[in-house]
């Protein structure tokens, strides 16, 4: 953290910022946005990737590997959350007295330049709802700048540098990151106990979301899930626009089709639009209602919203169809919390397959331990649960938990130690009429990709 340095003194035309971890999902667009502001941008990342190559192709110098020499000439450093003080570039910057800013601080500064900053928060649904809003605001001609924590086919990326007065950002609560933001519209999709390696408990999570909403200025707005008890508790006493299934909400749905893909939307007691979605499930209907609430409050006509959402086909790694293997359809999903898994499996059951095979890779040891019983409950509903080792991400196993512990509590489940074992099991057990789900926020998608490469 930069103590005593004001970020606005450094993020301006002609200044040189070095981004540590520039290939990351929100660091890459940050580099591009800062460069579009007239700054000189360099960066580094541990590995070369499509992301780093895109930056190089656009004229940004990217060093692969971290070294003290990489920061030469930089006037400030911006780092991803994964770059700690022992990183050689961070250590060199500290030794040289260079200001070091967090990624979220930079985004928070950038959004102050926009008249409208729409920040989409929540335990679940952020990527999908931010993607839906991107479709809507583009269809409405608002030319937004966008930062999504995933891939949106419409953009061919997870970000967009626009020239309008609106910025739309996926806003994460982990480490209170979104408290660095300056929302004029704060969206709260739902609140559950998550990231318990950082937050103490559900009440601590709720307090963070409340502080986020309190950042909204008097002439701004809060849009929140009126159906969610945790959200209502967190925001008690605040004034906000509600969305949900319940008719008491300011924006709500009616006349839902069986798979929730088609319904009417009412806003302020009046018909707003009729939606026909290409994505299914109650959770996606709720995401669409949240997007409709934002659009309605932004003055976007219902017919524009309906047309935009009819074109939405989903975001990458959100119930993403990958292909078919010997008559079984393979889908991939980022779900890594029991609530997300419940929504995913509920949608899968609506699709009419004979059997659901779920290959699940838990994400982080702390989450697996804290939500163990909930994961067991959801996986027990699957015809064939397949578990592979926990994806450690930022953690080491200090809590003594494993995927084998989960498998032991789930009758009929199978444990496969590594991704090649998962692929092998799926190959041997896939049948026509199956849906195969690869599920998790790590690299479980590779097991499905490998399966689809086989004859």
N, C-alpha and C positions, 0 to 999 in steps of 0.2 A: 504494500500500500504506500502511496506517495504521501508522506506527511509534510504539510506546510506548502505543498505545490498545488496550484489550481490547474485542473486539466484543460480549462479553456485557454490558458496561456500557451499550451503546447499543440493543441489540435486546431491548427489554423494554416492557411496556405503558406507554402515555403518551408514549413517545419518538417523534420525528418523523424518519423516514428518507426521503431523496430518492433515487430509483433512476434512474440515467442509462442510457438504452436499455431502458426498462421494457417495450417491446413485444416484446422478444426471447423466444425459445422457452423459456428457463429463467428469464428475468427476470420475465415476466408471472406465472407461478405463485408465484415468490418474493414478489412484491408482495402477492398474495392471501393467502399463508400468514402473512406478517408482519402484515397487517391483521387476520387472524383471531386473532392473538396480542394484539390490543388496541393496536397501534401506529398512529400517523398516517403514512400513506404518500402521497407525491406522486411524480411521475415525469416523464420527458421522452423523446421519441423523434424521430428525424429525419422520419419519415413517419407519417401516420395510417393505420390498418389495422383489420382485424377485431379484432386483439388489443388495440389501444389503445381501441377502442370498447367492448370487453367490460369493461375496467378502469373506464372512465368510467361505464358503466351500473351498475357496482357501487359507485359513489361515490368512486372514486379520482381525484384531479385529475391530468390528464395534459397536459403542454405539448407541442405539436408544434413541433419546432425546438429547438435548444439555445441558451440565453441565461443569462447570469450571474444575472439576476433570478429565474430559475426555482427557485433553491435557497433563496430567502428563507424563514427560519424553520426550516430543516432543522438537525438536531443531528448528523447524519452522512450520508455519501454512500455509496451502493453502486453500483458501476459494472460494466457489461458489459465483456468483454475488448476490445471494439472501441473503447471510449472511452479515448483516450489523454490525456496531460497537456496537450495543446494544445486539448482540448475546452473551450469557454468556461465550462462549469459546473464541470469539474474544476479549471481554472485559478482560478476564483473561490473554490472551496472551499479550495484550497491557500493562496491569499492570505489567507483568513479563518482559517486554522488549523483547519478542520474535519477530523475523521477521515474518511479515504476507505478503504473496504473493497472487496475483490473479491467478485464474485458467488459464487464457490466458497467463500470464507470464510463467507459468510452461510449457505449451505446446510450447510456443515460444522457451524456452530453449531446450526442448527435440528435437525439429526438427533440431536444429543446428548440432546434431550428425549424421544426414542423408545427404548423398551427394545430394539427390533429395527430396525436400519438395514441394509437390503439394498442393496448398491451393485453395480450390474451394469457390468462393464468388459469391454474387448476391442476389437480392431481392427474386427471385424465382428459384427453381430448384436445390438448393444446395444438398439436400439429394439424389435425384435421380441421379444427375450427379456424385457425389462422389461414390454412389453405383455402377454405370456403370463402373467407373474407377477401382473400386475394382475388379470387374469381369475381366476386361481387364488385369490388372497387375498380377492377380493370374494366368490367362490363359497363360500369357507370361512368367511365372516362375520367376517373380521379387520378390516374397515373401514379400509384403509390410506390413508395420504397417499402421493401418487404424483407423480413428475416424470419425464416421458418427453420425449425430444428429437424428438418427432413427434406426429402426430394419431392418437388411438385412438377409433374409432367408438363403442365401449362407453361412453366418457366424454364424447364430443362435444367433446373437447379433448385436450391433451397433459398434463394435470395433474388432480389431485384433492386436495382438503383433507378428510382423514378424521378420525375421532375415536378410532381404535384405537391400539395401541401399536407399530405397524409403519409405517415409511416405506420406500418402494422408489424408488430413484433410478438413472437412467442416469448413468454416471460416466465422463467423458472424460479421457484421458491428455494431451491437448494442453496444452502449457505446464505440465505437471505439475498440472493443475487438481485432479484427484482426490486429491492428497496433502493437500488442505485438509479432506478428509472424515473422518468418524469411523465407519467401517463396523463393524458387529458380524458381518455376513456379507459377505465380498468374493467376487464371482463374476468369474472370468477366462474369457472365452469362447474367446479365441485371441489370439496376438500375432504381428504382422508389422511389417515396417519401414514406417512411415507417419509423417506430420507431420515430414518430414525438413527442413523449414524451421526446426524447433525442436530436434529430437533429432539427435545427430551420426550415429547409425547404429543398426542393429538392437540391438546390445548396450546402447546407451543407452536404447532403448525398453524392453528387458527389465528393466533396472535400475529404471526408473520403476515398472513393474508389481510388481516385487518389493517395493519400498518401500511401495506401496499395500497389498499383502497383509500387510506387517509392521505396519500400523496396527491390524489386528484384535486385540482383547484375547484373553487366554488362554481365556476361556470363550466366545469367538466361533468362527467357522469360515470356512475358505476353501474354495470350490468351484471347481474348475478343470478344463479340458479335458485329459484324460489321453491323448488321441490326438495332441495337438499338441506336436511336439518343441520348438518355441520356448518354449512355456509350461512344459514340464517342465524345460528348462534354466534358465529364469528363477526357478522356484520350488524348485530343488534344495535339499534339506535341510529344507524346511518341511513341516509336516503338513497335508494337505488331502484333501478328498473329491473323487474323480475321477468325471467323466462322459465318455461317448463311445460309439463303436460297438464298440470292442474289449471282449471279455468279461472282460478283467482289470480293467476300471473298476468302481468301487463302484456306479455307476448306469450301466447300458448297455441298448441296445435289442436286440431279436431278432425274427426272422420279419418282416422288412421287406417291404412291398409294393413293386412295381416303381418307383413314383414316390415312395417314402418317406413316404406320407401315412398309412400304417397299420402299427402294430408293437406288440410287447409291450415293457414296461419292467420290468427287474429292478433291485431296489435291495437292497444288502447280501446278494446271493445268493438273494433271495426275490422272487416275483412282486409287482410294485407296482401296475401298471395296464395296460390295453390302450388305446392311443391311436388315434383316428380323427380325423385333422386335415383342415381345409379348405384348408390351404396345402401345397404340395408341394416336393420337392427335399431332397437330403441336408442342405443347410445349415439348413433349417427343422426337420428331424428333430433335428439337433444342438442347435438353440436350445430345442426342446421337452425334450430330455434334460437340458439345463442347468436349465430351469424345474422339471422333475420332481425333480432332485437337491436344489434349494432347498426345494421343497415337502415332500419326504421328510424332510429334516433339520429342517424346521419342525413336523413332526408332523401334516401334513395328509394325510388318508387318500387312497389311490390313486383311489377312485371319485369323490371330489370333484375331484381334479386332472384326471381323464379327462373329466368332465362340463364342466369349465371350458374345457379346451383344445378340446373339440368345438365350442364356441361361438365360438372365436377365428377371425376371418375375415381377419386381417392388419391391419397398421398402415398409415396413410397414406404414400404414396410408397414402399411396399415391395411390388413386383409388384402394383400397384393397377390393377385393371381400370377403364378410363375410359370405354369405349364402343366402338362399331363404326363404321367408315367404309367404305362400298361393299364390304362383305363381309370387310374386314380388321379384326381386333380390336386395339385400342390399349391398351397397358399402360404404366404409368409406374413407374420405380424410381430410388431414391436412390444406387445403386451408383456409387462414385467412386474405387475402388481395384481393381486387377486381380483380387484375391481375391474381392471382392464380385461383380465382373463375371463371373468364372468360374462362381460359384454360380448367378447369375441366368440365364446362357445355358444352363447344364446343366439347370436347371428348365424353361426355355422349350422345349428340345429334347424334353422328356418330354410336351409338351402336344399333339403331333400336328399342328402346323401345316405347311403346304406350304413356307413360306419365312419366315425370320427377318430382319426389317429392324430394324437397331439404329441409332437416332439418338443419338449420344454427344456430350456436352458435357464435355470434361475440366475438372477442378476444381483450380485453382491451377497456376501455372507450375512451381513447385518440385516438386510431386508428379508432374506430367507428365514433367519431365526425369528425375527420379530413377527413375521406374518405366516409362520409355519402352518398353523392349523387352517388358515384360510386357503393357502395353496393346496393343502391336502383335500379340503372340501371341494374345491373347483375341479381338481384333477380326477376325483372319484367319479365325476359325471361323464368322463370321456370313455369311449369304447375301448381304446387302446392307448394308455398313457406311456410315453417313452421319455425317460429322464436322462440327461447327460450332465456332466460336471458343472458346478457353479462357475459362472463367469465372474472373475474376481474384480474386474475394473480397477478401481483405485485402492482396493483393500487387500489385506492378507488375512488368513483364516485364524483370527484370534478368538473366535467364539465357538469353535469346535462343531461345525455343522457341515453336512454334505448332502448331495443329491440322493445318496443311498439311504439316508435317514428318511427323506420324503418317500422314496420308493417302498420302504418297509411298511409305511402306513397306508399305501394305496393298493388294494387288491387288484391283481392282474396287470400291474405295471411292470415295465422292463427298464433296467438300468444299463446304459451304454456309456462307458467311460469317456470316449472321445467322439469327435464329429465323424471320423471315418466309420466308427462302429455304428453310429446313428444311421448313416447312409446305407451301410450294409444291411442293417435290420429292416429299414424301410424297403429296400430292394427286395428282400426275401418275403416281406409280409404284405406288400401293397396288392390290393385287389380292385377289379373294376367296380366302380360305384363308391369307392372310398374318397373322403377328403383328408388330405395330409396337411396338417398345420405345423409349420416350424415357428416356434414362439419364443421370444425373449429379446432383450435389448443388447445382447452381445453379438456373437458371430454365428449363431445357430442357422442363419439363412444359408450358410455355406453347405450345410448337410443336404438341403433341398436342391441347391444349385448343382451339387455333385451328382445327385440322383438323376436330375434331368439331363445331364450330359451323357448318361449311360444309354445304350441302345435298348 
